[in-house]
Amino acid sequence: MMVKRKKTTKTEEPRGSAVVEEREVKPAGDTATQPVETDREYAEGIKKTVIPGVIGIIAGIILFAAINDGTAHSDAWFSILFILLALAYYAQRLIYPSVGVNVRKFGKKDWLYVEFMVLDFSLVSWTILLNISS
């Protein structure tokens, strides 16, 4: 004796089974905050680059005005440069909150980055001024 079985299609569910639909649940407003957050971080990154650049250029001009090429005082440029770096650190701690950058999120790596930028810009601008004056 042969038993015929009913063929089930994919749309048919066996009796007694619960149908569970899986849906991706997104928090309300998630799509709107993502681009805004990205734009804010981008703007903060630009500010973290421009401000140390300007401070570094000012420090290079001060170095040039204070000791010109450094031949009269062989070690004075090193001391003045590190005093300017210390002053730049404290100046940035005051400037960043006023332009909307959250200083409390800064880690050691961030402070090293901005101070390195100040150092680079000051040495490059001092070198350019020395080459122009020669």
C-alpha positions as CSV (number, residue, x, y, z in Angstrom):
1,M,0.0,0.0,0.0
2,M,1.3,3.3,-1.0
3,V,0.7,6.5,1.0
4,K,0.4,9.7,-1.0
5,R,2.0,12.7,0.6
6,K,0.9,16.2,0.0
7,K,3.5,18.3,-1.6
8,T,4.2,21.5,0.3
9,T,5.4,24.6,-1.4
10,K,7.7,27.2,0.2
11,T,4.8,29.5,0.9
12,E,2.9,26.9,2.8
13,E,3.7,26.4,6.5
14,P,3.2,23.2,8.3
15,R,0.4,23.1,10.8
16,G,1.3,24.2,14.3
17,S,4.5,26.1,13.4
18,A,4.9,29.7,14.1
19,V,6.0,32.1,11.4
20,V,8.8,34.4,12.6
21,E,9.9,37.2,10.4
22,E,13.3,38.6,10.9
23,R,13.5,42.4,10.5
24,E,16.4,44.6,10.9
25,V,15.5,47.1,13.6
26,K,17.2,50.5,13.4
27,P,17.0,53.1,16.1
28,A,14.9,56.1,15.3
29,G,16.9,58.9,13.9
30,D,20.0,56.8,13.4
31,T,20.3,57.7,9.7
32,A,20.0,61.4,10.4
33,T,22.7,61.5,13.2
34,Q,25.4,59.5,11.3
35,P,26.1,62.2,8.6
36,V,25.9,65.0,11.2
37,E,28.4,63.2,13.4
38,T,30.7,62.5,10.5
39,D,30.6,66.2,9.4
40,R,31.3,67.3,13.0
41,E,34.3,65.1,13.2
42,Y,35.6,66.3,9.9
43,A,35.3,69.9,11.0
44,E,37.1,69.2,14.2
45,G,39.9,67.5,12.3
46,I,40.3,70.6,10.1
47,K,40.4,72.8,13.2
48,K,43.0,70.5,14.8
49,T,45.2,71.0,11.8
50,V,44.7,74.7,11.1
51,I,45.1,76.0,14.7
52,P,48.5,74.3,15.3
53,G,49.6,75.4,11.9
54,V,48.9,79.1,12.7
55,I,50.5,78.8,16.1
56,G,53.5,77.2,14.6
57,I,53.9,79.9,12.0
58,I,53.7,82.5,14.7
59,A,56.3,80.6,16.7
60,G,58.6,80.5,13.7
61,I,58.3,84.3,13.3
62,I,59.1,84.7,17.0
63,L,62.1,82.5,16.6
64,F,63.3,84.5,13.6
65,A,62.8,87.8,15.4
66,A,64.4,86.6,18.6
67,I,67.6,84.9,17.4
68,N,67.6,85.3,13.6
69,D,69.9,82.4,12.5
70,G,71.1,81.3,15.9
71,T,74.8,81.8,15.3
72,A,75.2,84.4,18.1
73,H,73.5,82.1,20.7
74,S,74.2,78.5,19.7
75,D,71.8,76.9,22.2
76,A,69.3,79.6,22.6
77,W,67.1,78.5,19.7
78,F,66.5,75.1,21.4
79,S,65.4,76.7,24.7
80,I,63.2,79.3,23.0
81,L,61.6,76.6,20.8
82,F,60.6,74.4,23.8
83,I,59.3,77.4,25.7
84,L,57.2,78.3,22.7
85,L,55.9,74.7,22.5
86,A,54.9,74.8,26.2
87,L,53.1,78.1,25.6
88,A,51.4,76.6,22.5
89,Y,50.1,73.7,24.5
90,Y,48.4,76.0,27.0
91,A,47.2,78.3,24.3
92,Q,45.6,75.4,22.5
93,R,43.9,74.3,25.7
94,L,42.2,77.7,25.7
95,I,41.5,78.0,22.0
96,Y,40.0,74.6,21.2
97,P,36.9,74.9,23.5
98,S,36.2,78.4,22.1
99,V,36.1,77.0,18.5
100,G,33.9,74.0,19.4
101,V,36.5,71.2,19.8
102,N,36.0,68.9,22.7
103,V,39.3,69.0,24.6
104,R,38.1,66.4,27.2
105,K,38.2,63.7,24.4
106,F,41.8,64.4,23.7
107,G,44.2,61.7,24.6
108,K,48.0,61.7,24.8
109,K,48.2,60.8,21.1
110,D,46.1,63.8,20.1
111,W,48.1,66.2,22.1
112,L,51.3,64.8,20.7
113,Y,49.9,65.2,17.2
114,V,49.0,68.8,17.6
115,E,52.3,69.7,19.3
116,F,54.2,67.9,16.6
117,M,52.3,70.0,14.1
118,V,53.3,73.2,16.0
119,L,56.9,72.1,16.0
120,D,56.9,71.3,12.3
121,F,55.2,74.5,11.2
122,S,57.5,76.6,13.4
123,L,60.7,75.0,12.1
124,V,59.5,75.2,8.5
125,S,58.5,78.8,8.7
126,W,61.7,79.7,10.5
127,T,63.7,78.0,7.8
128,I,61.8,79.9,5.1
129,L,62.4,83.2,6.8
130,L,66.1,82.4,7.1
131,N,66.3,81.6,3.4
132,I,64.4,84.8,2.5
133,S,66.7,87.0,4.6
134,S,69.9,85.6,3.2
